[in-house]
Amino acid sequence: MLEVLIFDVDGTLADTERDLHRVAFNAAFRSEGLDVDWDVDLYGRLLAVTGGKERLTYYFTEVSPERRPPGDLAAWVRRLHARKTEAFAHLLATAGVQLRPGVRRLIGEARAAGLRLAIATTTTPENLVPILQAFGPDGASLFEVIAAGDVVELKKPAPDIYQYALAALHSPAMAAIAFEDSENGLKAALGAGLKTVVTVNDYTRAQNFDGALTVVDQLGEPGRPLAHLGGRVPRGGMIDLAVLRALSEAQPG
């Protein structure tokens, strides 16, 4: 029986990567006097590395090592990432957060039906606050477990963050469905034994989602039906609880 829904955040609850996280990284670079700008295409490629600090480390060691400063790289990355987190919070405070279509509806349905909700994300807890406030001032209270950031050592595609969330929920994977937007996220969820719904965005649309229950462009709203892209076909133009229960009893395909 379906009892738990576990959500990724960036790209899944809200489409934050291109115009918020990317812009915040570039603001952090400017604040450090760095001649670095992550354009839309480059950032899309860098998203293959999950975790902000990990992404910075990869860029300054593998992509542009000539821009790496002398000294302790890990300490410098932590400071730079803290500046990025501040810039991200400022952007969210001024631009606000738009939840992806169908997210608010589905979470409301799940809460009303007594399902348990959780978050499993690589983003830092500080970044979560304004996103969760998009649900209302008590948005964080909607989620029984919030697994975020460095609470586990290995980031997605490792399954650790989902295993952590399931352990905190005292729930077996068979009673839950995960929601992801990326190939790395799907691998993490599948690695934890979770059936997974994928909602793609512009950065992830062409990725490999073999093993997902269903792949859609968004969760759907009345009058704004989803587009089915792979896996099982959800009926009715929306991912609702009836569809999720049917999917939870199905084999991935």
Secondary structure, 3 states (H helix, E strand, C coil): CCCEEEECCECCCECCHHHHHHHHHHHHHHHCCCCCCCCHHHHHHHCCCCCHHHHHHHHHHHHCHHHCCCCCHHHHHHHHHHHHHHHHHHHHHHHCCCECCCHHHHHHHHHHCCCEEEEECCCCHHHHHHHHHCCCCCHHHHCCEEECHHHCCCCCCCCHHHHHHHHHHCCCHHHEEEEECCHHHHHHHHHCCCEEEEECCCCCCCCCCCCCCEEECCCCECCECCCEEEECCCHHHCCCHHHHHHHHCCCCC
